[in-house]
């Protein structure tokens, strides 16, 4: 099916001006110190990013630019950008579905996760799909693609609560001009691992206190379904009870980012000092230690935990293109204007 016609290309969030640098905090919670007991060294918090103000992307996605002024920096590599649309009610819509019209990408991947509501995707290489609650779409823009994202027709007609996010993952230099590719990952294909409470002796108890959906990478030996071009971890975790402590092993040479989608947490370091992270806040972790210790400060806390092996390559980003040099960015613009994308 053809893409919706659009007289004006509505550029996705990075076609908006880069969000101005926001102040960052490194707040310590008032909880008593919780000393580590595990033999594996715990990571500590490098920096806490507070929730960023929201803006509209198109007319369908009211998002927090989660990474704020850290977007497109080596500190997050291989992740680049993160937009989160917090839960919001939409009335039934009898007109055109809300969303973002046709826009190009080159040099990276987009990862869209639907939590509530539905997102309909279509692109210039013939892919069309509806991303339903729990589903993930992993799209490799590679050498160039033009796509669009809207509320699905069904969701538009009925209305309801809408919540989703989109992450941008950088491609290594050698893979930036790869053929565009599309991975539709439905909810039932994403493995779920029980999360056990950390006990006083550093071992996990038998009590299940939450779960981890493994989208990419692996958790406790369970591999996620996403295929990636560089080592990447992406987990969707839930902790059910307030005050629960969990230990999450994480590769010590990977960058690590913790996003609080719902609730609040304390991240506990090797010294036992807790650092509080609130809803829509981010903890950037130091690359020291092989485990993350988290204590939930509210019930039904939900997290996205992500990271990967840094690419250690130059990042040239402008609008919808992410390459290694400005000459490559200029070429991407010319190729797009000449109609060379999506072929």
Rosetta blueprint (number, residue, H / E / L):
1 X L
2 X L
3 X L
4 X L
5 X L
6 X L
7 X L
8 X L
9 X L
10 X L
11 X L
12 X L
13 X H
14 X H
15 X H
16 X L
17 X L
18 X L
19 X L
20 X L
21 X L
22 X L
23 X L
24 X L
25 X E
26 X L
27 X L
28 X E
29 X L
30 X L
31 X L
32 X L
33 X L
34 X L
35 X L
36 X L
37 X L
38 X L
39 X L
40 X L
41 X L
42 X E
43 X L
44 X L
45 X E
46 X E
47 X E
48 X E
49 X E
50 X L
51 X L
52 X L
53 X L
54 X E
55 X E
56 X E
57 X E
58 X L
59 X L
60 X L
61 X E
62 X E
63 X E
64 X E
65 X E
66 X L
67 X L
68 X H
69 X H
70 X H
71 X L
72 X L
73 X L
74 X L
75 X L
76 X L
77 X L
78 X L
79 X E
80 X E
81 X E
82 X E
83 X E
84 X E
85 X E
86 X E
87 X E
88 X E
89 X E
90 X E
91 X L
92 X L
93 X L
94 X L
95 X L
96 X L
97 X L
98 X L
99 X E
100 X E
101 X E
102 X E
103 X E
104 X E
105 X E
106 X E
107 X L
108 X E
109 X E
110 X E
111 X E
112 X E
113 X E
114 X E
115 X E
116 X E
117 X L
118 X L
119 X E
120 X E
121 X E
122 X E
123 X E
124 X L
125 X L
126 X L
127 X L
128 X E
129 X E
130 X E
131 X E
132 X L
133 X L
134 X L
135 X L
136 X E
137 X E
138 X E
139 X E
140 X E
141 X L
142 X L
143 X L
144 X L
145 X E
146 X E
147 X E
148 X E
149 X E
150 X E
151 X E
152 X L
153 X H
154 X H
155 X H
156 X H
157 X H
158 X H
159 X L
160 X E
161 X E
162 X E
163 X E
164 X E
165 X E
166 X E
167 X E
168 X E
169 X E
170 X E
171 X L
172 X L
173 X H
174 X H
175 X H
176 X L
177 X L
178 X L
179 X L
180 X L
181 X E
182 X E
183 X E
184 X E
185 X E
186 X L
187 X H
188 X H
189 X H
190 X L
191 X L
192 X E
193 X E
194 X E
195 X E
196 X E
197 X E
198 X E
199 X L
200 X L
201 X L
202 X L
203 X L
204 X E
205 X E
206 X E
207 X E
208 X E
209 X E
210 X E
211 X E
212 X E
213 X E
214 X E
215 X E
216 X E
217 X L
218 X E
219 X E
220 X L
221 X L
222 X E
223 X E
224 X L
225 X L
226 X L
227 X L
228 X L
229 X L
230 X L
231 X L
232 X E
233 X E
234 X E
235 X E
236 X E
237 X E
238 X E
239 X E
240 X L
241 X L
242 X L
243 X L
244 X L
245 X E
246 X E
247 X E
248 X E
249 X E
250 X L
251 X L
252 X L
253 X L
254 X E
255 X E
256 X E
257 X E
258 X E
259 X E
260 X E
261 X E
262 X E
263 X L
264 X L
265 X E
266 X E
267 X E
268 X E
269 X L
270 X L
271 X L
272 X L
273 X L
274 X E
275 X E
276 X E
277 X E
278 X L
279 X L
280 X L
281 X L
282 X E
283 X E
284 X E
285 X E
286 X L
287 X L
288 X L
289 X L
290 X L
291 X E
292 X E
293 X E
294 X E
295 X E
296 X E
297 X L
298 X L
299 X L
300 X L
301 X E
302 X E
303 X E
304 X E
305 X E
306 X E
307 X E
308 X E
309 X E
310 X L
311 X L
312 X L
313 X L
314 X L
315 X L
316 X E
317 X E
318 X E
319 X L
320 X L
321 X E
322 X E
323 X E
324 X L
325 X L
326 X H
327 X H
328 X H
329 X H
330 X H
331 X H
332 X H
333 X H
334 X H
335 X H
336 X H
337 X H
338 X L
339 X L
340 X L
341 X L
342 X L
343 X L
